[in-house]
């Protein structure tokens, strides 16, 4: 789903919103164009530290790639990743502001466009069709995460890699193998070996 880069905000935001929210009313579009204007730049490896201190934000990735991850005692657990052309947010913190277990970090240098959760929810309250579409998207994200966790409890590395190829084939173009391996719960050398078998 990655698109050509670089982007300018004016040239990209409206088509992006129309693509991701096909039922968006003209009035809602104009409101989002006005509110979705906070630009953030991150260096490679830099985290959105303020995400745990302020309200959640919804991010449009203009350039670069991001990951949502948690730290365990012995490794980093990558929950999600996204690249230019994607909408991205800290799902646990978005659903529960008290949850600070997950952080967002730039895989590559990033240029983001952000809108506060409160502003986004305000427009959802005024646009029932958009609210329904957004709720369906959240449900889809949660179901995919549960499906992945269930699969990975029993699946071997080959099955995990094939699952990712089917669900997110373009991830292999945008996300380094070390991060893909962490997402799949396997070692980078195992991922490389499996990919060579294709």
Secondary structure, 3 states (H helix, E strand, C coil): CCCCCCCCHHHHHHHHHHHHCCCCCHHHHHHHHHHCCEEEEECCCCECHHHHCCCCEEEEEEECEEEEEEECCCCEEEEEEEECCCEECCHHHHHCCCCCCCEEEECCCEEEEEEEHHHHHHHHHHCHHHHHHHHHHHHHHHHHHHHHHHHHCCCCHHHHHHHHHHHCCCHHHHCCHHHHHHHHCCCHHHHHHHHHCC
